[in-house]
């Protein structure tokens, strides 16, 4: 019998980071980004699917308006 490789456990937040999102508040949106500039997953933020999509749209709008960086430069 072949065993499947085990997945790494993901830390899940008990409470969501925030519930209202606006591209005009880049300081709040930075909490949902990693050091490399990628958006945290739904399991890591603790958000519902609908709110995760809203978060992603707000981050993308802020990036387009140069309020947030696309990637972190080293």
C-alpha positions in Angstrom: 0.0 0.0 0.0 1.4 3.4 -1.0 1.1 6.2 1.4 0.4 9.8 0.4 2.9 12.4 1.5 1.7 14.4 4.5 0.8 18.0 4.0 2.3 20.6 6.2 -0.1 22.0 8.8 -1.3 25.5 8.1 -1.9 27.9 10.9 -5.4 29.1 10.8 -6.5 32.4 12.3 -9.3 32.2 14.7 -10.5 35.7 13.8 -10.3 37.3 10.4 -7.7 40.1 10.0 -10.4 42.6 8.8 -13.8 42.6 7.2 -13.9 45.8 5.2 -11.4 46.4 2.4 -10.4 49.5 0.6 -7.6 50.1 -1.8 -7.2 53.5 -0.2 -5.8 52.0 3.0 -2.5 50.3 2.0 -1.3 50.0 5.6 -4.2 47.6 6.4 -3.8 45.7 3.1 -0.1 45.1 3.9 -1.1 42.8 6.7 -2.5 40.4 4.1 0.8 40.2 2.1 3.9 38.1 2.7 7.4 39.5 2.7 7.7 38.6 -1.0 4.5 40.5 -1.8 2.2 37.6 -2.4 -1.4 37.6 -1.0 -2.0 35.3 1.9 -4.3 32.3 1.4 -7.8 32.1 2.7 -6.7 29.7 5.4 -4.0 32.1 6.7 -6.3 35.2 6.7 -9.3 33.4 8.1 -11.7 35.1 5.6 -14.6 33.7 3.7 -14.4 33.1 0.0 -16.4 36.3 -0.8 -14.2 38.5 1.5 -11.0 36.9 0.2 -12.0 37.9 -3.4 -12.7 41.4 -2.2 -9.4 41.5 -0.5 -7.6 40.4 -3.6 -9.4 43.0 -5.8 -8.5 45.8 -3.3 -4.8 44.7 -3.2 -4.7 44.6 -7.0 -6.2 48.0 -7.3 -3.7 49.4 -4.8 -0.8 47.8 -6.7 -2.1 49.3 -10.0 -2.2 52.8 -8.4 1.3 52.3 -7.0 0.1 52.4 -3.3 1.5 48.8 -2.8 4.5 47.2 -4.5 4.0 44.3 -6.9 7.1 42.6 -5.4 9.6 43.3 -2.7 13.0 44.4 -4.0 16.0 43.1 -2.2 
